Amino acid sequence: RYAKLMAVFTKINKRDIYNIQNFFNIGKIISYHGIKEGIENTNYLISTKKQKFILTIFEKRVKKTDLPFFMKLMDKLSNLKIKCPSPLKNKKGNYLFNLKSKKACLVSFLKGKDKKKLKKKDLYVIGKNIGIMHKASRKIKLYRKNSFSPLKIKNLLDRINKNKINKLSKNLASEMQNTFMEIKQGWPKTLPKNIIHGDLFIDNIFFHKGKFLGFIDFYFSSNDFEAYELATCINALCFNKRKKIFSYDKGKTLQLIKGYETTRKLQKKEKDCLNILCKGSALRYLATRSYDYINTPKSAIIKKKDPREYIQKLAFHKKINSFSSYIK
């Protein structure tokens, strides 16, 4: 079982599997099947007699020029004892190879799964391990701009069909544009920066036998504010869902931050900027989900993410403006 932020856009056959088998020293592949949930890349679980691997075929949003960064990052994090998928080198010594006219890679399989519901104590452990990962990342000399920073989504917002998206919520298109301008004007410039995971949703955090195991799916990783990572986690992990209503949970955020601060204390300016970072992160996911909701091809075997979740979350962040409002 593997991450759900994934899909099957590209279908492969036995000949492709035979070629993969020849690219790598992994032995005979005895089974393979597509992982259907999600919205980003095509993924297959591949099994040999001794091991399991994840085959990722890179699709629409991932630039080919960014792929070496992701491969090197996972390799270096694994070497620094951060539990995450490790990319395999093929017989030619490369992480990446061509499959169906697209770039692909093979990574190690993490024995674990995501938790359906996170408790407050889980948030503490997640926060602590984000801190550990950030600390390890400081030793890695790699750089990539965050191509999905809230400051970089104007082009995406402009491409969203206004009439279609306004059916979800009245005036949503103009509301997103106005929020973008507000965020652009108030976005901080000097917070502590580092390599961040950039997409720590519940699907990308693995547990095994009830204990934290590791992080997966590093294909949004970049250099950005460490506090922005926490803002994304607040949006992704610190709201409780009941039917289609998302309600904020202060206790979860408090534990996330407490766990993180066992490794690094947040600076005052990071706390002061948490609200705008949360707004920016919420808008970023609202924008990508809105675009996908309208534009995902019907032929894709895929589970579309509902943008309405992030309409609610963004509305919550607009009601508050202080750090203490998040935890007290």
C-alpha positions as CSV (number, residue, x, y, z in Angstrom):
1,R,0.0,0.0,0.0
2,Y,1.4,3.4,-0.9
3,A,0.6,7.1,-1.0
4,K,-2.8,8.2,-2.3
5,L,-1.7,11.5,-3.8
6,M,-1.2,9.5,-7.0
7,A,-3.0,8.2,-10.1
8,V,-2.8,6.1,-13.2
9,F,-2.6,8.3,-16.3
10,T,-0.1,6.1,-18.2
11,K,-0.8,2.4,-18.6
12,I,2.0,0.0,-18.9
13,N,2.2,-3.6,-20.2
14,K,4.3,-6.7,-19.8
15,R,6.9,-5.5,-22.4
16,D,7.4,-2.4,-20.3
17,I,7.9,-4.5,-17.2
18,Y,10.4,-6.7,-19.0
19,N,12.3,-3.5,-20.0
20,I,12.3,-2.2,-16.4
21,Q,13.6,-5.6,-15.2
22,N,16.5,-5.3,-17.7
23,F,17.2,-1.7,-16.6
24,F,17.8,-2.6,-12.9
25,N,19.5,-5.4,-10.9
26,I,16.3,-6.3,-9.0
27,G,15.6,-9.8,-10.2
28,K,12.4,-11.1,-11.9
29,I,9.3,-9.0,-11.5
30,I,6.4,-11.3,-10.5
31,S,3.6,-8.8,-10.3
32,Y,2.6,-5.1,-10.8
33,H,-0.5,-3.1,-10.4
34,G,-1.5,0.6,-10.7
35,I,-2.2,2.8,-7.7
36,K,-5.4,4.6,-8.6
37,E,-6.0,7.3,-6.0
38,G,-4.8,10.8,-6.4
39,I,-4.0,13.6,-8.8
40,E,-0.3,13.9,-9.7
41,N,1.9,11.1,-11.2
42,T,1.3,7.6,-12.4
43,N,2.4,5.0,-9.9
44,Y,2.7,1.2,-9.9
45,L,3.5,-1.2,-7.1
46,I,6.1,-3.6,-8.5
47,S,7.0,-6.9,-6.7
48,T,9.9,-9.3,-7.1
49,K,10.3,-12.4,-5.0
50,K,12.4,-10.6,-2.4
51,Q,11.3,-6.9,-2.6
52,K,8.7,-4.4,-3.5
53,F,9.3,-1.1,-5.3
54,I,7.3,1.9,-6.5
55,L,7.5,2.8,-10.1
56,T,6.7,6.5,-10.7
57,I,6.0,7.9,-14.2
58,F,6.2,11.7,-14.1
59,E,3.2,13.5,-15.5
60,K,1.9,17.0,-16.1
61,R,3.1,19.3,-13.3
62,V,6.6,17.9,-12.8
63,K,9.3,19.6,-14.9
64,K,12.0,17.2,-16.2
65,T,14.6,19.7,-15.1
66,D,13.5,19.3,-11.5
67,L,13.7,15.5,-11.4
68,P,17.4,15.2,-10.5
69,F,16.8,17.5,-7.5
70,F,14.1,15.1,-6.2
71,M,16.2,12.0,-6.7
72,K,19.3,13.5,-5.1
73,L,17.2,14.8,-2.2
74,M,15.6,11.5,-1.3
75,D,19.0,9.7,-1.7
76,K,20.7,12.2,0.6
77,L,17.9,12.2,3.2
78,S,18.0,8.4,3.3
79,N,21.8,8.6,3.8
80,L,21.1,11.0,6.7
81,K,18.8,8.3,8.3
82,I,15.6,10.1,7.4
83,K,13.1,7.4,6.7
84,C,11.8,8.1,3.1
85,P,11.8,6.3,-0.2
86,S,15.2,5.9,-1.7
87,P,15.7,6.0,-5.5
88,L,17.4,3.1,-7.2
89,K,20.2,3.6,-9.7
90,N,19.8,1.5,-12.9
91,K,22.6,-0.5,-14.6
92,K,23.9,2.7,-16.2
93,G,24.1,4.5,-12.8
94,N,21.1,6.7,-13.4
95,Y,18.0,7.3,-11.2
96,L,15.9,8.3,-14.2
97,F,14.9,6.4,-17.3
98,N,12.4,6.8,-20.2
99,L,9.1,4.9,-20.3
100,K,6.3,5.6,-22.7
101,S,8.1,8.8,-23.8
102,K,8.1,10.1,-20.2
103,K,10.6,10.1,-17.4
104,A,10.3,7.5,-14.7
105,C,12.1,6.2,-11.6
106,L,12.0,3.3,-9.2
107,V,12.1,3.9,-5.5
108,S,12.2,1.6,-2.4
109,F,8.9,0.6,-0.9
110,L,8.1,1.8,2.6
111,K,6.4,-0.9,4.7
112,G,3.6,1.2,6.3
113,K,0.5,3.2,5.5
114,D,-1.1,6.5,6.3
115,K,-3.5,6.8,9.3
116,K,-7.1,7.5,8.5
117,K,-7.5,9.7,11.5
118,L,-4.7,11.5,13.4
119,K,-4.8,12.0,17.1
120,K,-3.2,14.9,18.9
121,K,-0.3,12.8,20.0
122,D,0.3,11.8,16.4
123,L,0.6,15.5,15.5
124,Y,3.3,15.9,18.2
125,V,5.3,13.0,16.6
126,I,4.8,14.4,13.1
127,G,6.0,17.9,14.2
128,K,9.0,16.4,15.9
129,N,9.9,14.4,12.8
130,I,9.4,17.5,10.5
131,G,11.9,19.3,12.7
132,I,14.4,16.3,12.5
133,M,14.0,16.3,8.7
134,H,14.5,20.1,8.4
135,K,17.6,19.8,10.6
136,A,19.0,17.1,8.3
137,S,18.1,19.1,5.2
138,R,20.5,21.9,6.3
139,K,23.4,19.5,5.5
140,I,22.2,19.0,1.9
141,K,23.5,21.4,-0.7
142,L,20.7,21.4,-3.2
143,Y,18.5,24.2,-4.4
144,R,15.1,24.4,-6.2
145,K,12.6,27.3,-6.2
146,N,9.1,26.5,-5.0
147,S,7.2,26.4,-8.3
148,F,3.9,26.2,-6.4
149,S,4.6,28.9,-3.9
150,P,1.5,31.0,-3.2
151,L,3.4,33.8,-5.0
152,K,3.7,31.7,-8.2
153,I,0.0,30.7,-8.8
154,K,-1.2,33.9,-10.6
155,N,-0.9,32.1,-14.0
156,L,-2.9,29.1,-12.7
157,L,-5.6,31.4,-11.3
158,D,-5.9,33.2,-14.6
159,R,-6.4,29.8,-16.4
160,I,-9.3,28.7,-14.2
161,N,-12.6,28.9,-16.0
162,K,-14.6,31.5,-14.0
163,N,-18.1,30.4,-14.9
164,K,-17.4,26.8,-14.0
165,I,-15.6,27.5,-10.7
166,N,-18.2,30.0,-9.6
167,K,-20.8,27.2,-9.6
168,L,-18.9,25.8,-6.6
169,S,-19.1,29.0,-4.7
170,K,-20.5,32.4,-5.7
171,N,-17.7,34.8,-6.9
172,L,-15.0,32.3,-6.1
173,A,-12.9,33.2,-9.0
174,S,-12.6,36.9,-8.1
175,E,-12.3,36.0,-4.4
176,M,-9.2,33.9,-5.2
177,Q,-7.7,36.7,-7.3
178,N,-8.3,39.2,-4.5
179,T,-6.8,36.9,-1.9
180,F,-3.7,36.4,-4.1
181,M,-3.1,40.2,-4.2
182,E,-3.5,40.4,-0.4
183,I,-1.0,37.6,0.1
184,K,1.4,39.0,-2.4
185,Q,1.5,42.3,-0.7
186,G,1.9,40.9,2.9
187,W,4.2,37.9,2.2
188,P,7.3,37.8,4.4
189,K,10.8,38.0,3.0
190,T,13.2,37.1,5.7
191,L,12.0,34.0,7.6
192,P,14.4,31.0,8.0
193,K,14.6,29.0,4.8
194,N,15.5,25.4,4.1
195,I,14.6,22.5,2.0
196,I,11.0,21.6,2.8
197,H,8.9,18.6,1.8
198,G,6.1,20.9,0.6
199,D,3.2,18.5,0.6
200,L,2.8,16.9,4.0
201,F,-0.7,15.6,3.7
202,I,-2.0,12.6,5.7
203,D,-1.3,10.4,2.6
204,N,2.4,11.2,2.7
205,I,3.0,10.4,6.4
206,F,3.4,6.7,7.1
207,F,2.9,4.8,10.3
208,H,3.7,1.1,11.0
209,K,2.1,-0.7,13.9
210,G,0.9,2.6,15.3
211,K,4.3,4.3,15.3
212,F,5.6,7.0,12.9
213,L,7.5,5.4,10.1
214,G,8.5,8.1,7.6
215,F,7.6,10.6,4.8
216,I,6.9,9.8,1.2
217,D,6.2,11.7,-2.1
218,F,8.9,14.4,-2.2
219,Y,7.9,15.7,-5.7
220,F,6.9,19.2,-4.4
221,S,10.1,19.6,-2.3
222,S,11.9,22.9,-2.6
223,N,13.7,25.7,-0.7
224,D,11.2,27.8,1.1
225,F,10.3,29.0,4.6
226,E,10.3,26.3,7.2
227,A,7.3,27.9,8.8
228,Y,5.5,27.5,5.5
229,E,5.8,23.7,5.9
230,L,4.0,24.0,9.2
231,A,1.3,26.2,7.7
232,T,0.7,23.5,5.1
233,C,0.5,20.9,7.8
234,I,-2.0,23.0,9.8
235,N,-4.2,23.1,6.7
236,A,-3.8,19.4,5.8
237,L,-3.8,17.8,9.3
238,C,-5.3,20.1,11.9
239,F,-9.0,20.3,10.7
240,N,-11.5,17.7,11.6
241,K,-14.0,16.6,9.0
242,R,-17.6,15.8,9.8
243,K,-19.7,15.0,6.8
244,K,-18.6,17.9,4.5
245,I,-17.8,20.4,7.2
246,F,-14.2,21.1,8.3
247,S,-13.7,22.5,11.8
248,Y,-10.4,23.7,13.1
249,D,-8.7,21.8,16.0
250,K,-6.4,24.1,18.1
251,G,-5.1,21.1,20.1
252,K,-3.7,19.5,17.0
253,T,-1.8,22.6,15.9
254,L,-0.5,23.1,19.5
255,Q,0.9,19.6,19.5
256,L,2.3,19.9,15.9
257,I,4.2,23.1,17.0
258,K,5.3,21.6,20.4
259,G,6.7,18.6,18.6
260,Y,8.5,20.7,16.0
261,E,10.0,23.0,18.7
262,T,11.8,20.0,20.3
263,T,14.2,20.4,17.4
264,R,14.0,24.2,16.7
265,K,12.2,27.0,18.4
266,L,10.1,29.2,16.1
267,Q,11.2,32.8,15.9
268,K,8.8,35.6,16.9
269,K,8.6,36.8,13.3
270,E,7.6,33.2,12.2
271,K,4.8,33.2,14.7
272,D,3.7,36.6,13.6
273,C,3.6,35.5,10.0
274,L,1.8,32.2,10.6
275,N,-1.6,33.5,9.6
276,I,-0.5,34.8,6.2
277,L,1.5,31.6,5.6
278,C,-1.7,29.6,6.3
279,K,-3.7,31.7,4.0
280,G,-1.1,31.4,1.2
281,S,-1.0,27.6,1.6
282,A,-4.8,27.3,1.6
283,L,-5.0,29.4,-1.5
284,R,-2.3,27.4,-3.3
285,Y,-4.3,24.1,-2.7
286,L,-7.6,25.8,-3.5
287,A,-6.2,27.0,-6.8
288,T,-4.7,23.6,-7.9
289,R,-7.7,21.7,-6.8
290,S,-10.1,24.1,-8.6
291,Y,-8.0,23.8,-11.8
292,D,-8.0,20.0,-11.6
293,Y,-11.6,19.8,-10.7
294,I,-12.5,21.5,-14.0
295,N,-9.7,20.1,-16.2
296,T,-9.0,16.5,-15.2
297,P,-9.6,14.3,-18.3
298,K,-12.5,11.8,-17.9
299,S,-10.2,9.1,-19.2
300,A,-7.9,9.3,-16.2
301,I,-8.5,6.7,-13.5
302,I,-8.5,9.2,-10.7
303,K,-10.2,10.5,-7.6
304,K,-10.6,14.2,-7.9
305,K,-10.0,16.3,-4.8
306,D,-12.9,18.6,-3.9
307,P,-11.9,22.3,-3.8
308,R,-14.7,23.1,-1.3
309,E,-12.6,21.8,1.5
310,Y,-10.1,24.7,0.9
311,I,-12.8,27.3,0.5
312,Q,-13.7,26.5,4.1
313,K,-10.2,26.5,5.4
314,L,-9.3,29.8,3.7
315,A,-12.4,31.3,5.2
316,F,-11.3,30.2,8.6
317,H,-7.8,31.8,8.3
318,K,-9.4,35.1,7.1
319,K,-11.4,35.3,10.4
320,I,-8.2,35.3,12.6
321,N,-4.9,37.1,12.5
322,S,-2.8,36.2,15.5
323,F,-0.5,33.3,16.4
324,S,-2.3,32.8,19.7
325,S,-5.6,32.3,17.9
326,Y,-4.2,29.1,16.4
327,I,-3.2,27.5,19.7
328,K,-5.3,29.0,22.6
